[in-house]
Amino acid sequence: MDMSSTSPAPRGPTAVSREDAAAFRRLCRSSPWRWTTLRFDVKWFTGSARVPSTPEEPVRLQDEHTPLDALSAPATVHRDEPETPEAIPRVSAWLRRPDALRIEDPEGHLLFSTTSINASRDAFYVSGSRASWLLPPRLVAPVYDDDGLITRRPEADYGDPVFGDARWAAMLDPVELGGDSPVPLEFPLSNRVEIHELVHTVQAGRPVVEAVVSPNVTYVAQAEGFPLLEAGRTRLRLDLETAVCVFSEALDGPARGNGHQLTIHAVDEYMLDDLFVEQSMHLTDVRDHIPWIIRGRNRG
C-alpha cells in the first residue's frame, strides 16, 4: 500500500500520559458534532497486499505492552471463522448526515445511492418504537471540554449510512474506542481500549493523531462481528478536524496487515438532494450564476 502521503511514525513503545489518553478518548466520541457532510475516498487492504508471506508471529498480548496509567487485560475479539479476505477497490463517497450516501467507483460509475432521504414517517411509526423519539446528535447537547471535544455523549439517534462493510459506521464515528463517557478511576479495566503509543502526525496533508491500541475486556464493536480492532495491537489514525478514523492496520495475529485508508477531500461541503435521490429533481444550484437573456423588441 502506498504510504507516500503519510509521515513516518516513530518506532517502539512510548509512555502515554493519563491526560493524553483521556484527550484521545474524547476525540473518539466527538465525530457526530464535528461535521455534517463529508466527501472522501476509502480503500480496504489485506495483509497479503502489504507484507510477504512469512510464518505467523505469535500474537503479542496486551500484558507485554502495559501502559503506565492503567492495568491491562488482553481481550479476545469474537468473530466468525476467518476467511481469506479479498481486496476491495477504492471507492469515492459523498455522505450527508443523517442518512444520505452516494458511492462511485474509480471510473465514476454509480455503485450505490440512498433513495429514501425524504421518506415520511406516519403516526403509527412514531408511536411504534421508543427509538423513533430519539433526536439526531446535532439537536442534543453533549458535555464539551475546553478544547471542544466530547467528554460525555447523550442518548441520541446515532449512526451513519454504510456501504458493503459494517465497519463504515465505526470508521466514521469511532466511539467504540472511547466509550460514551469516562470510566471511574477505580475501574481501570472499564476502558474500551488500552493506548500504548500516541503521536501527532500528518496524513494526506491533514493533521491526525496516531495511536497503537489493543482491545480491553470491555471492548464491544458497534456492529457485532465487525470490530474496528483485531485481537492484539492495531495502529489507528484519527483526523483531528472530523474525528474520523482515517487509517487502521492490524499489527498482530492472523489478521496482521489488514486495514483501511480513508482520504478526506472536503468537510461540510454543500450537497444537493440530487446527489442522493433515485431520480434527479433538476433543482437549480443557487450558488451558480443564472444568465437572463433579454431579447430586443422587434420594431420592424
Buried (B, 14 or more C-beta within 10 A) or exposed (E): EEEEEBEEEEEEEEEBEEEBBBBBBBBBBBBBBBBBBBBBBBBBBBBBEBEEEEEEEEBBBBEEBBBEBBEBBBBEBEBEEEEEBEEBEEBBBBBBBBBBBBBBEEEEEEEBBBEEBEEEEEEEEEEEEEEEEBEBBEEBEBEBEEEEBBBBBBEBBBBBBBBEBBBBBBBBBBBBBBBBBBBEEEEBBBBBBBBBBBBEBEBBEBEBBBBBBBBBBBBEBBBEEBBBBBBBBBBBBBBBBBBBBBBBBBBBBBBBBBBBBBBBEEBBEEBBEEBBBEEEEEEEEEEEEEEEEEEEEEEE
